[in-house]
């Protein structure tokens, strides 16, 4: 028995728990990766700022400028990239659903 004009139509059915699990997995993985990169960035930034402050203090004092060794500044770190937007399955609601 054929289903009329809809015989080739196929629907995909997702349970809400699978959507929540997909988002949870995505979110936890992304959060862990981003937090690790932020921690690394903060450590590098603090090291850079400490050396920059020492060098600025040396440059401000004319006596230290000539007799102390120059502080080599590490390369300034770049901020970590923002995580991408969630692109997995989502619930879609329309006004007629209410």
Secondary structure as a PSIPRED ss2 file (coil, helix, strand):
# PSIPRED VFORMAT (PSIPRED V4.0)

   1 X C   1.000  0.000  0.000
   2 X C   1.000  0.000  0.000
   3 X C   1.000  0.000  0.000
   4 X H   0.000  1.000  0.000
   5 X H   0.000  1.000  0.000
   6 X H   0.000  1.000  0.000
   7 X C   1.000  0.000  0.000
   8 X C   1.000  0.000  0.000
   9 X C   1.000  0.000  0.000
  10 X C   1.000  0.000  0.000
  11 X C   1.000  0.000  0.000
  12 X C   1.000  0.000  0.000
  13 X C   1.000  0.000  0.000
  14 X C   1.000  0.000  0.000
  15 X C   1.000  0.000  0.000
  16 X H   0.000  1.000  0.000
  17 X H   0.000  1.000  0.000
  18 X H   0.000  1.000  0.000
  19 X H   0.000  1.000  0.000
  20 X H   0.000  1.000  0.000
  21 X H   0.000  1.000  0.000
  22 X H   0.000  1.000  0.000
  23 X H   0.000  1.000  0.000
  24 X H   0.000  1.000  0.000
  25 X H   0.000  1.000  0.000
  26 X H   0.000  1.000  0.000
  27 X H   0.000  1.000  0.000
  28 X H   0.000  1.000  0.000
  29 X H   0.000  1.000  0.000
  30 X H   0.000  1.000  0.000
  31 X H   0.000  1.000  0.000
  32 X H   0.000  1.000  0.000
  33 X H   0.000  1.000  0.000
  34 X H   0.000  1.000  0.000
  35 X H   0.000  1.000  0.000
  36 X H   0.000  1.000  0.000
  37 X H   0.000  1.000  0.000
  38 X H   0.000  1.000  0.000
  39 X H   0.000  1.000  0.000
  40 X H   0.000  1.000  0.000
  41 X H   0.000  1.000  0.000
  42 X H   0.000  1.000  0.000
  43 X H   0.000  1.000  0.000
  44 X H   0.000  1.000  0.000
  45 X H   0.000  1.000  0.000
  46 X H   0.000  1.000  0.000
  47 X H   0.000  1.000  0.000
  48 X H   0.000  1.000  0.000
  49 X H   0.000  1.000  0.000
  50 X H   0.000  1.000  0.000
  51 X H   0.000  1.000  0.000
  52 X H   0.000  1.000  0.000
  53 X H   0.000  1.000  0.000
  54 X H   0.000  1.000  0.000
  55 X H   0.000  1.000  0.000
  56 X H   0.000  1.000  0.000
  57 X H   0.000  1.000  0.000
  58 X H   0.000  1.000  0.000
  59 X H   0.000  1.000  0.000
  60 X H   0.000  1.000  0.000
  61 X C   1.000  0.000  0.000
  62 X H   0.000  1.000  0.000
  63 X H   0.000  1.000  0.000
  64 X H   0.000  1.000  0.000
  65 X H   0.000  1.000  0.000
  66 X H   0.000  1.000  0.000
  67 X H   0.000  1.000  0.000
  68 X C   1.000  0.000  0.000
  69 X C   1.000  0.000  0.000
  70 X C   1.000  0.000  0.000
  71 X C   1.000  0.000  0.000
  72 X C   1.000  0.000  0.000
  73 X C   1.000  0.000  0.000
  74 X C   1.000  0.000  0.000
  75 X C   1.000  0.000  0.000
  76 X C   1.000  0.000  0.000
  77 X C   1.000  0.000  0.000
  78 X C   1.000  0.000  0.000
  79 X C   1.000  0.000  0.000
  80 X C   1.000  0.000  0.000
  81 X C   1.000  0.000  0.000
  82 X C   1.000  0.000  0.000
  83 X C   1.000  0.000  0.000
  84 X C   1.000  0.000  0.000
  85 X C   1.000  0.000  0.000
  86 X C   1.000  0.000  0.000
  87 X C   1.000  0.000  0.000
  88 X C   1.000  0.000  0.000
  89 X C   1.000  0.000  0.000
  90 X C   1.000  0.000  0.000
  91 X C   1.000  0.000  0.000
  92 X C   1.000  0.000  0.000
  93 X C   1.000  0.000  0.000
  94 X C   1.000  0.000  0.000
  95 X H   0.000  1.000  0.000
  96 X H   0.000  1.000  0.000
  97 X H   0.000  1.000  0.000
  98 X C   1.000  0.000  0.000
